[in-house]
Amino acid sequence: MPQRTLRFKIHQDGRVEETVEGFNGNACNNATKNLEQALGEVKVKKQTTETFISNQSEKLKQLNNQSNVPF
């Protein structure tokens, strides 16, 4: 299992910048949901390439399970 990391940077103007690493697909949203609710309104959310790669892997697995043709 990869190491999972949550990093927070608090700016002087009060903004909180959160960086999440080591989660597959949208699992990072579940991991940070309670923290984000406690911190307040989320104004911007950017997904990393890890999110898209993981989601694509899951979609390929689903397609492979549904078809008779291996990928």
C-alpha positions, -999 to +999 in steps of 0.1 A: +000+000+000+014+034-009+021+060+017-008+084+021+000+121+029-022+151+037-004+185+037-018+218+047-004+252+040-021+281+058-015+314+041-014+348+058-048+358+044-064+327+061-066+305+030-058+269+036-041+250+008-045+212+010-024+187-009-034+150-009-011+122-021-012+084-023-049+080-028-065+062-058-092+079-078-117+099-058-107+082-025-090+115-016-124+132-014-136+107+012-103+111+032-106+149+034-144+154+036-146+159+074-115+181+075-129+203+047-162+207+065-144+217+097-122+242+079-150+259+061-160+266+025-140+250-003-135+276-030-112+257-054-104+220-059-078+208-084-074+171-092-040+157-098-030+134-126-031+105-101-069+109-099-073+106-136-049+077-140-065+057-112-100+064-126-089+052-160-075+020-145-108+013-128-127+019-160-105-005-179-110-032-152-147-028-155-147-030-193-125-060-191-149-077-167-178-069-190-163-081-223-149-114-236-119-095-251-089-090-228-072-056-229 
